[in-house]
Amino acid sequence: MQITYKTGDATRPDAIGQKIIVHICNDIGGWGRGFVVAISRRRPEPEQRYRAWHAGEELRPFALGEVQFVQVEREITVANLIGQHGLVSQQATPPIRV
C-alpha cells in the first residue's frame, strides 16, 4: 500500500473514488473550534449527527474510540472519531494522547 500526501482544502478532497475525511472529536459533545468549523461551513450533516449522537439519539455509545460515519456526498464520508478526552489538559495530560 502506498500513501500519497496532498495539499489543499481537506474539506474538499479531490482524489478519484471513495474518500473519508477523518477528524478527531471530543467526548463531551463540544463542536465549535478547530477543523470542525471548516467542516460545518462546507456541510452541516456531520455536526448535526455528532450532536444527535451525543444527545443519545444513536444506539452506539458516545465514548472514546468510537466513530460515526456520515456520508455527505456520493463519494465523500466524514468520520467523527471520538479521540479526545475533554477540552483541556488535566494534570499535565493532554486531551489527545498517543
N, C-alpha and C positions, 0 to 999 in steps of 0.2 A: 504494500500500500504506500502511496506517495502523498505527502502533504504539500499542497500548493498554497502559498501565502499571497493574499491580495490586499491592496489598499483601496480605500474609498468609504462610502457610506454603508455601514454594517446593517442598516435597516432596509437596504435595497440591494441584496446580493444579486450579482449578475452572472453567476455560473449557469451552466446548462443542467437541466434536470431538477430533481428534488433538492430543496435547501432547508436547513434548520438553523434558525437564529437562536442560539443558546445563550442565556444570561442568568446571572445569579440574583435571586430574590431573598429577602429576609424572612424569618419565621414568625414575625409579629404582625404581618399584614400591611406594612408600610410600603407605599409605592409613590414616588414623587421626586426622587433625586437620582442623578447619575444617568446611566444608559436608558433606564425605563422611560425617562421623559422623552427621549428621541423615539422610542418605540411607540409611545402613546400619541405623539404628534402624527406619526405615519398611519397607525392603525389602532382603534380603540379596543378591539376584542381581547388582546392579551391582558390588559389591565382589568377589564370588566370580569373576565373569567377568573383572574387571580383573586380579586376582591370577593367574588362569589364563593370561591374555594375556601378562602379564609373565613367567610361567614358560615361555613358548614353546609353549603349547598351542593357539595360533591361527596361521593362515598369514600374516596381515598383520603387518608389522613393528611392534614396540613402540618407537615413536620420536616425537619432537616433530612435531606437525602431524597425527598420525594420530588417528582417532576410532573408538570402538567403540560400537555402538548396542545397548542391552539393553532389550528390551520387558518391562515389569514388570506391565502391565495391558493390557487390550484397547486402550485409547486413550492409554496413557502409556508413553513410551520414555525411558530415561535415556541420555544421550550422555556417555561417558567420553572427554573430549578431552585428549590429551597436549599441554599447552601451557605446562608449567613445567619448566625445566631444573634438576634437583636440588631442594634444600630451602632453601638459604640463599644470600644474596648472595655473589658471588665477585669480589673486587677492585672493589667498588662497582657491580657489575652485578647487578640483582635477578633472581631466578629466573623471574619473569614480566615480559616486556618487550613494548612495543608494536612 
